[in-house]
Amino acid sequence: MAEPVRASDTAESTGFDLGHGPGRLLVWLYGVFTVAAASRSVVQMILDFGRAPLAYVLSAAAAVVYAFITYSLVRGGRRARRAALVCCAAELAGVLIVGTWTLLAPSSFPDATVWSDYGMGYLFIPVILPVTAMIWLRRAPR
């Protein structure tokens, strides 16, 4: 009877194990941000969607991006690493675009998003996290 393939076996064969070092912290932070962004957007959309639909939809989009990055980091492997890099770049672009937009046209956002003011409401972690993740993904053992 064949033995089931474990996630650690996959990570060993690809040389990409997130169980140690900064990878574990990145998975944890992205997991927390997934829950925070998703919870915030769901509650806001249910309670008062008409007040700031753009902000709430952008927060939901951020949650989806965070969830995909979390999944990719946990999955490991060459393709997942590439997908995480692409998503981190997209996340950084989103933070920079929305952050700039909220500063230049604050009336467009009657309520804040996760990425408003470059993530100021989240201690700027939304702008720091993708940069840190991309650096780690590029430097982590392959």
VOPAGU-2260 file (C-alpha; in pm, 1 decimal, decimal comma):
REM VOPAGU-2260
SITE   aa  ch    i         X         Y         Z
SITE  MET   A    0       0,0       0,0       0,0
SITE  ALA   A    1     141,7     336,2    -101,6
SITE  GLU   A    2     218,5     583,8     170,8
SITE  PRO   A    3      28,0     916,8     143,3
SITE  VAL   A    4     225,0    1220,3      34,0
SITE  ARG   A    5     269,6    1467,9     314,5
SITE  ALA   A    6     313,4    1843,4     273,4
SITE  SER   A    7     658,5    1816,0     430,4
SITE  ASP   A    8     756,2    1561,5     162,3
SITE  THR   A    9     650,5    1804,4    -109,6
SITE  ALA   A   10     844,8    2085,9      54,3
SITE  GLU   A   11    1155,4    1868,4      87,1
SITE  SER   A   12    1143,6    1761,1    -274,7
SITE  THR   A   13    1113,1    2123,1    -388,7
SITE  GLY   A   14    1350,7    2261,8    -126,0
SITE  PHE   A   15    1089,1    2511,5     -10,9
SITE  ASP   A   16     983,4    2453,7     350,1
SITE  LEU   A   17     786,6    2726,1     523,4
SITE  GLY   A   18     784,5    2549,4     857,5
SITE  HIS   A   19    1086,4    2741,6     977,6
SITE  GLY   A   20    1219,4    3093,9     988,5
SITE  PRO   A   21    1054,5    3398,4     837,6
SITE  GLY   A   22     822,2    3187,6     624,0
SITE  ARG   A   23     623,7    3087,2     930,5
SITE  LEU   A   24     579,8    3452,2    1029,7
SITE  LEU   A   25     471,5    3546,3     676,7
SITE  VAL   A   26     210,9    3269,4     670,3
SITE  TRP   A   27      80,5    3381,5    1008,8
SITE  LEU   A   28      65,4    3750,3     912,2
SITE  TYR   A   29    -103,8    3680,9     579,4
SITE  GLY   A   30    -351,3    3451,5     756,9
SITE  VAL   A   31    -434,3    3722,7    1010,4
SITE  PHE   A   32    -473,9    3981,6     734,5
SITE  THR   A   33    -698,0    3745,6     538,7
SITE  VAL   A   34    -931,9    3711,7     836,4
SITE  ALA   A   35    -913,9    4082,7     923,4
SITE  ALA   A   36    -982,8    4209,1     571,5
SITE  ALA   A   37   -1253,5    3950,3     503,3
SITE  SER   A   38   -1429,2    4010,5     836,2
SITE  ARG   A   39   -1416,3    4385,0     796,6
SITE  SER   A   40   -1549,2    4384,4     441,0
SITE  VAL   A   41   -1827,3    4133,7     509,7
SITE  VAL   A   42   -1952,5    4325,8     812,5
SITE  GLN   A   43   -1934,1    4658,4     628,5
SITE  MET   A   44   -2111,9    4521,0     320,6
SITE  ILE   A   45   -2389,2    4369,5     530,6
SITE  LEU   A   46   -2442,5    4669,5     756,1
SITE  ASP   A   47   -2395,6    4965,1     524,8
SITE  PHE   A   48   -2294,0    4875,3     169,1
SITE  GLY   A   49   -2445,2    5191,4      18,0
SITE  ARG   A   50   -2224,3    5419,1     228,3
SITE  ALA   A   51   -1890,5    5326,5      66,4
SITE  PRO   A   52   -1926,9    5039,0    -181,1
SITE  LEU   A   53   -1589,6    5099,0    -347,2
SITE  ALA   A   54   -1402,6    5086,0     -16,6
SITE  TYR   A   55   -1581,3    4770,9      95,6
SITE  VAL   A   56   -1528,8    4590,8    -234,5
SITE  LEU   A   57   -1159,6    4685,4    -230,9
SITE  SER   A   58   -1125,9    4544,3     121,4
SITE  ALA   A   59   -1290,0    4221,3       1,8
SITE  ALA   A   60   -1049,1    4209,7    -292,9
SITE  ALA   A   61    -758,7    4257,1     -52,0
SITE  ALA   A   62    -888,5    3963,3     152,2
SITE  VAL   A   63    -894,3    3742,5    -158,2
SITE  VAL   A   64    -537,4    3842,6    -246,9
SITE  TYR   A   65    -422,8    3775,9     110,9
SITE  ALA   A   66    -594,0    3436,4     112,0
SITE  PHE   A   67    -431,5    3333,8    -215,4
SITE  ILE   A   68     -88,1    3441,2     -91,7
SITE  THR   A   69    -141,0    3249,8     233,0
SITE  TYR   A   70    -241,2    2939,3      38,1
SITE  SER   A   71      57,0    2972,5    -197,3
SITE  LEU   A   72     300,7    3012,8      90,4
SITE  VAL   A   73     161,8    2708,7     269,8
SITE  ARG   A   74     155,0    2502,3     -48,7
SITE  GLY   A   75     519,4    2565,5    -130,1
SITE  GLY   A   76     695,1    2449,8    -442,9
SITE  ARG   A   77     823,4    2634,8    -746,2
SITE  ARG   A   78     483,9    2719,1    -901,7
SITE  ALA   A   79     336,7    2831,1    -569,2
SITE  ARG   A   80     642,6    3047,0    -504,8
SITE  ARG   A   81     598,8    3212,2    -846,1
SITE  ALA   A   82     225,5    3262,1    -784,4
SITE  ALA   A   83     296,6    3414,7    -442,5
SITE  LEU   A   84     551,9    3652,2    -597,2
SITE  VAL   A   85     303,1    3765,8    -861,1
SITE  CYS   A   86      28,7    3812,7    -600,6
SITE  CYS   A   87     262,9    4002,6    -366,6
SITE  ALA   A   88     352,6    4235,2    -655,2
SITE  ALA   A   89     -19,3    4281,9    -730,1
SITE  GLU   A   90     -83,6    4344,9    -360,4
SITE  LEU   A   91     192,4    4606,4    -346,7
SITE  ALA   A   92      54,9    4773,4    -660,1
SITE  GLY   A   93    -292,7    4775,3    -501,9
SITE  VAL   A   94    -164,5    4929,3    -180,1
SITE  LEU   A   95      26,1    5198,2    -370,1
SITE  ILE   A   96    -262,7    5277,4    -605,8
SITE  VAL   A   97    -533,8    5279,9    -338,6
SITE  GLY   A   98    -306,0    5457,0     -90,4
SITE  THR   A   99    -233,2    5733,4    -338,9
SITE  TRP   A  100    -597,0    5748,8    -448,9
SITE  THR   A  101    -716,7    5792,8     -90,0
SITE  LEU   A  102    -472,6    6079,0     -38,5
SITE  LEU   A  103    -550,7    6257,3    -366,9
SITE  ALA   A  104    -928,5    6205,0    -367,7
SITE  PRO   A  105   -1040,7    6131,3     -10,9
SITE  SER   A  106   -1403,0    6202,1    -103,7
SITE  SER   A  107   -1398,7    5883,8    -315,6
SITE  PHE   A  108   -1361,0    5685,2       6,8
SITE  PRO   A  109   -1615,3    5785,0     272,6
SITE  ASP   A  110   -1486,8    5486,6     470,9
SITE  ALA   A  111   -1137,8    5337,9     485,4
SITE  THR   A  112   -1015,9    5024,6     311,9
SITE  VAL   A  113    -739,4    4794,0     428,8
SITE  TRP   A  114    -508,4    4971,3     183,2
SITE  SER   A  115    -621,7    5331,7     253,8
SITE  ASP   A  116    -338,4    5573,7     323,1
SITE  TYR   A  117     -92,1    5292,3     245,9
SITE  GLY   A  118    -233,6    5080,4     527,0
SITE  MET   A  119    -198,4    5345,0     797,7
SITE  GLY   A  120    -494,6    5198,1     987,4
SITE  TYR   A  121    -301,1    4870,5    1006,0
SITE  LEU   A  122      33,0    5026,4    1110,5
SITE  PHE   A  123     151,6    5033,2     745,2
SITE  ILE   A  124     182,3    4654,9     748,5
SITE  PRO   A  125      -9,5    4629,1     417,2
SITE  VAL   A  126     271,7    4817,1     240,5
SITE  ILE   A  127     558,3    4651,2     430,4
SITE  LEU   A  128     428,8    4293,0     411,1
SITE  PRO   A  129     439,9    4238,6      32,5
SITE  VAL   A  130     789,6    4389,4       7,2
SITE  THR   A  131     911,9    4165,6     288,8
SITE  ALA   A  132     741,8    3861,7     137,0
SITE  MET   A  133     889,5    3924,4    -208,4
SITE  ILE   A  134    1238,4    3963,3     -62,2
SITE  TRP   A  135    1199,6    3642,8     136,6
SITE  LEU   A  136    1052,9    3449,2    -155,8
SITE  ARG   A  137    1345,9    3555,6    -375,2
SITE  ARG   A  138    1608,1    3465,7    -112,4
SITE  ALA   A  139    1460,2    3157,1      55,9
SITE  PRO   A  140    1628,7    2826,1     -26,9
SITE  ARG   A  141    1489,0    2670,6    -341,0
